[in-house]
Amino acid sequence: MAAKKTSLYLTDDLSTKLRLSERRGLSEAINESIDRYNEIIDVERKRLISLFVEGEWNAMRNAANGTIWQPAAVIRGGMLANIQDSLDEELESFGAVRTELESKLKELSVAQQFALVEMVEEWWVKQSPRA
């Protein structure tokens, strides 16, 4: 596995969350945390793909266009809030039914909400690749 050395500003809060110790260094802790997060996201991604129809995906992508998903707490309920702020005409133009989409979003676990945001962000990145 190729590795790249880089620098990182680490807050006290993040350092505590990473549970750094003499036995667990920074690189190991960060890599392990990211691997765990991605494993959770990948499991939920599979569930979400079958939960939403194409029109709902497009409505969510549109509603999230330009959303800044930081801090992470914004993700909890964030997609639902974006859909609730969307005009009926917008949702209908994508073939999404507001009540059905909002109902699905209300039922998502926190892990599923994070996976949904990851999926929508990935979609937008693919739409506007860097030059």
ZADO-564846 format. One line per 4 residues: number of its first residue (from 1); their letters; for each residue x, y, z of N, C-alpha, C. Coordinates in nm, 3 decimals. Last residue first. Layout:
N
NUM> a> X,Y,Z,X,Y,Z,X,Y,Z; ...
//
This chain:
131
131> arps> -1.083,2.023,-1.337,-1.009,2.035,-1.464,-0.866,1.989,-1.448; -1.297,1.802,-1.161,-1.197,1.909,-1.162,-1.118,1.906,-1.292; -1.635,1.730,-1.257,-1.496,1.690,-1.229,-1.403,1.809,-1.239; -1.926,1.738,-1.183,-1.838,1.852,-1.210,-1.695,1.815,-1.175
127> qkvw> -2.044,1.498,-1.137,-2.107,1.587,-1.233,-2.017,1.703,-1.271; -1.903,1.381,-0.932,-1.894,1.319,-1.065,-1.952,1.410,-1.173; -1.991,1.540,-0.722,-1.849,1.543,-0.760,-1.833,1.487,-0.900; -2.259,1.460,-0.704,-2.227,1.595,-0.748,-2.081,1.607,-0.790
123> weev> -2.224,1.196,-0.611,-2.292,1.220,-0.738,-2.255,1.358,-0.792; -2.107,1.244,-0.361,-2.031,1.172,-0.465,-2.092,1.196,-0.602; -2.326,1.365,-0.232,-2.203,1.441,-0.257,-2.118,1.375,-0.366; -2.500,1.147,-0.225,-2.538,1.267,-0.299,-2.414,1.352,-0.329
119> mevl> -2.353,0.970,-0.063,-2.394,0.931,-0.198,-2.429,1.052,-0.283; -2.327,1.114,0.178,-2.208,1.071,0.105,-2.243,1.039,-0.041; -2.599,1.134,0.246,-2.524,1.256,0.215,-2.397,1.220,0.137; -2.649,0.861,0.294,-2.724,0.934,0.193,-2.649,1.061,0.151
115> afqq> -2.481,0.807,0.511,-2.458,0.739,0.383,-2.528,0.813,0.270; -2.606,0.965,0.706,-2.469,0.994,0.666,-2.439,0.931,0.531; -2.851,0.833,0.719,-2.848,0.974,0.683,-2.708,1.015,0.638; -2.770,0.580,0.807,-2.828,0.593,0.673,-2.829,0.739,0.628
111> avsl> -2.687,0.647,1.066,-2.590,0.591,0.970,-2.642,0.604,0.827; -2.934,0.724,1.174,-2.827,0.822,1.162,-2.724,0.774,1.060; -3.202,0.582,0.976,-3.113,0.585,1.093,-3.007,0.692,1.071; -3.503,0.709,0.835,-3.362,0.674,0.822,-3.289,0.679,0.955
107> eklk> -3.763,0.800,0.847,-3.736,0.666,0.899,-3.588,0.627,0.896; -3.773,1.039,0.714,-3.796,1.039,0.859,-3.759,0.907,0.923; -3.747,0.957,0.448,-3.637,1.028,0.513,-3.651,1.030,0.664; -4.000,0.843,0.401,-3.878,0.760,0.393,-3.762,0.826,0.467
103> sele> -4.159,1.074,0.430,-4.180,0.958,0.516,-4.057,0.868,0.518; -4.067,1.231,0.218,-4.048,1.276,0.356,-4.065,1.161,0.454; -4.156,1.070,0.003,-4.014,1.097,0.023,-3.987,1.141,0.167; -4.436,1.076,0.038,-4.363,0.949,0.036,-4.215,0.970,0.065
99> trva> -4.495,1.350,0.026,-4.530,1.273,0.145,-4.453,1.141,0.152; -4.394,1.425,-0.237,-4.345,1.482,-0.112,-4.373,1.391,0.008; -4.289,1.226,-0.489,-4.410,1.258,-0.413,-4.365,1.301,-0.273; -4.105,1.301,-0.782,-4.106,1.263,-0.641,-4.237,1.309,-0.576
95> gfse> -4.053,1.386,-1.037,-4.133,1.265,-1.020,-4.137,1.215,-0.877; -3.937,1.624,-1.070,-3.846,1.508,-1.068,-3.922,1.376,-1.054; -4.150,1.791,-1.048,-4.078,1.791,-1.176,-3.980,1.674,-1.185; -4.223,1.760,-0.782,-4.306,1.698,-0.885,-4.233,1.691,-1.019
91> leed> -4.026,1.920,-0.663,-4.033,1.776,-0.634,-4.111,1.704,-0.743; -4.097,2.171,-0.769,-3.964,2.113,-0.790,-3.968,1.962,-0.772; -4.356,2.208,-0.676,-4.332,2.200,-0.820,-4.196,2.139,-0.852; -4.318,2.234,-0.402,-4.390,2.118,-0.454,-4.362,2.098,-0.602
87> lsdq> -3.988,2.340,-0.309,-4.121,2.370,-0.361,-4.186,2.243,-0.414; -3.813,2.245,-0.011,-3.829,2.244,-0.157,-3.973,2.277,-0.196; -3.801,2.215,0.258,-3.787,2.351,0.206,-3.808,2.360,0.055; -3.810,1.941,0.280,-3.922,2.019,0.335,-3.919,2.163,0.286
83> inal> -3.560,1.884,0.176,-3.680,1.844,0.101,-3.801,1.922,0.151; -3.398,1.986,0.381,-3.386,2.038,0.244,-3.509,2.004,0.162; -3.481,1.825,0.596,-3.504,1.970,0.600,-3.495,2.031,0.461; -3.387,1.577,0.504,-3.530,1.598,0.526,-3.562,1.746,0.527
79> mggr> -3.114,1.630,0.512,-3.178,1.604,0.382,-3.329,1.622,0.394; -3.077,1.671,0.793,-3.049,1.774,0.694,-3.116,1.753,0.560; -3.097,1.485,0.992,-3.219,1.553,0.952,-3.200,1.656,0.842; -2.768,1.518,1.036,-2.885,1.460,1.104,-3.008,1.542,1.069
75> ivaa> -2.591,1.697,0.919,-2.637,1.583,0.841,-2.761,1.520,0.904; -2.512,1.872,1.111,-2.604,1.923,1.009,-2.664,1.806,0.929; -2.315,1.745,1.251,-2.450,1.745,1.309,-2.554,1.795,1.210; -2.079,1.803,1.119,-2.145,1.675,1.091,-2.288,1.670,1.146
71> pqwi> -2.108,2.158,1.041,-2.050,2.042,1.106,-2.133,1.917,1.080; -2.144,2.068,0.701,-2.057,2.079,0.817,-2.117,2.179,0.913; -2.238,2.048,0.434,-2.275,1.948,0.534,-2.178,1.950,0.653; -2.378,2.283,0.249,-2.251,2.258,0.316,-2.284,2.170,0.437
67> tgna> -2.548,2.261,-0.058,-2.554,2.246,0.088,-2.414,2.217,0.141; -2.538,2.260,-0.332,-2.486,2.377,-0.263,-2.491,2.367,-0.111; -2.805,2.052,-0.359,-2.706,2.125,-0.439,-2.664,2.252,-0.365; -3.010,1.925,-0.235,-2.883,1.934,-0.162,-2.776,2.011,-0.237
63> anrm> -3.214,1.925,-0.419,-3.235,1.995,-0.293,-3.104,2.017,-0.217; -3.100,1.759,-0.617,-3.132,1.899,-0.646,-3.144,1.979,-0.516; -3.088,1.519,-0.479,-2.965,1.579,-0.534,-2.986,1.727,-0.560; -3.360,1.479,-0.428,-3.266,1.499,-0.316,-3.136,1.563,-0.364
59> anwe> -3.456,1.447,-0.688,-3.510,1.555,-0.604,-3.415,1.584,-0.488; -3.315,1.219,-0.765,-3.293,1.346,-0.835,-3.344,1.464,-0.755; -3.422,1.030,-0.586,-3.277,1.060,-0.587,-3.252,1.195,-0.652; -3.687,1.037,-0.672,-3.654,1.081,-0.536,-3.505,1.114,-0.525
55> gevf> -3.662,0.930,-0.928,-3.714,1.065,-0.911,-3.684,1.122,-0.773; -3.568,0.665,-0.866,-3.484,0.762,-0.937,-3.531,0.906,-0.920; -3.656,0.571,-0.525,-3.670,0.561,-0.671,-3.592,0.675,-0.736; -3.495,0.427,-0.241,-3.544,0.544,-0.314,-3.552,0.516,-0.463
51> lsil> -3.407,0.170,-0.159,-3.515,0.239,-0.087,-3.579,0.351,-0.169; -3.188,0.071,-0.289,-3.318,0.008,-0.318,-3.436,0.080,-0.252; -2.989,0.235,-0.188,-3.006,0.224,-0.333,-3.143,0.167,-0.367; -2.989,0.188,0.087,-3.048,0.311,0.033,-3.074,0.303,-0.116
47> rkre> -2.849,-0.052,0.118,-2.990,-0.043,0.159,-3.060,0.076,0.094; -2.597,0.021,0.027,-2.669,-0.088,-0.039,-2.818,-0.084,-0.006; -2.528,0.214,0.218,-2.541,0.251,0.077,-2.624,0.146,0.003; -2.485,0.070,0.451,-2.607,0.150,0.438,-2.632,0.192,0.294
43> vdii> -2.234,-0.044,0.392,-2.349,-0.129,0.426,-2.479,-0.053,0.404; -2.078,0.187,0.350,-2.098,0.090,0.242,-2.216,-0.002,0.268; -2.083,0.310,0.604,-2.143,0.378,0.490,-2.172,0.278,0.378; -1.936,0.121,0.754,-2.075,0.154,0.790,-2.147,0.216,0.670
39> enyr> -1.691,0.138,0.619,-1.761,0.010,0.628,-1.909,0.032,0.661; -1.618,0.404,0.665,-1.650,0.359,0.529,-1.723,0.226,0.528; -1.570,0.395,0.943,-1.674,0.481,0.888,-1.717,0.433,0.749; -1.349,0.219,0.948,-1.474,0.183,1.017,-1.591,0.264,0.960
35> dise> -1.159,0.368,0.803,-1.200,0.235,0.757,-1.333,0.194,0.820; -1.136,0.590,0.970,-1.189,0.607,0.835,-1.235,0.474,0.778; -1.025,0.468,1.198,-1.153,0.539,1.207,-1.217,0.556,1.069; -0.783,0.369,1.095,-0.883,0.277,1.149,-1.020,0.343,1.155
31> niae> -0.652,0.608,1.022,-0.683,0.505,0.922,-0.791,0.410,0.970; -0.633,0.732,1.276,-0.708,0.795,1.167,-0.747,0.692,1.062; -0.473,0.546,1.419,-0.606,0.585,1.467,-0.691,0.645,1.356; -0.236,0.537,1.265,-0.317,0.416,1.287,-0.459,0.452,1.328
27> slgr> -0.151,0.805,1.289,-0.181,0.746,1.158,-0.270,0.623,1.172; -0.118,0.831,1.576,-0.211,0.913,1.500,-0.249,0.848,1.367; -0.089,0.516,1.757,-0.043,0.642,1.702,-0.148,0.710,1.617; -0.121,0.342,2.031,-0.203,0.372,1.914,-0.166,0.511,1.864
23> resl> 0.039,0.327,2.249,0.024,0.206,2.168,-0.051,0.231,2.039; 0.016,0.572,2.364,0.150,0.529,2.324,0.143,0.407,2.233; -0.284,0.699,2.208,-0.207,0.651,2.322,-0.067,0.616,2.274; -0.598,0.837,2.117,-0.455,0.824,2.095,-0.386,0.779,2.224
19> rlkt> -0.877,0.843,2.053,-0.821,0.759,2.160,-0.672,0.731,2.136; -1.013,1.009,1.891,-0.931,0.909,1.825,-0.865,0.813,1.925; -1.128,1.185,2.075,-1.214,1.092,2.004,-1.136,0.981,1.935; -0.898,1.333,2.147,-0.967,1.250,2.246,-1.055,1.145,2.178
15> sldd> -0.850,1.459,1.903,-0.747,1.374,1.962,-0.809,1.280,2.066; -1.077,1.615,1.881,-1.054,1.506,1.787,-0.950,1.408,1.840; -1.031,1.793,2.097,-1.152,1.711,2.092,-1.133,1.591,1.998; -0.798,1.922,2.024,-0.799,1.838,2.145,-0.918,1.744,2.144
11> tlyl> -0.738,1.895,1.668,-0.795,1.960,1.785,-0.788,1.866,1.905; -0.473,1.894,1.456,-0.555,1.804,1.536,-0.606,1.879,1.659; -0.376,1.940,1.134,-0.405,2.012,1.257,-0.507,1.930,1.334; -0.131,1.763,0.960,-0.271,1.769,1.001,-0.281,1.851,1.129
7> stkk> 0.064,1.673,0.672,0.049,1.732,0.805,-0.100,1.752,0.832; 0.179,1.363,0.525,0.113,1.492,0.519,0.108,1.550,0.660; 0.303,1.108,0.321,0.317,1.184,0.445,0.253,1.320,0.426; 0.141,0.839,0.184,0.187,0.975,0.159,0.191,1.048,0.292
3> aam> 0.182,0.505,0.065,0.147,0.601,0.170,0.206,0.736,0.135; 0.063,0.212,-0.092,0.139,0.337,-0.098,0.090,0.431,0.010; 0.084,-0.117,0.000,0.000,0.000,0.000,0.089,0.124,0.000
//
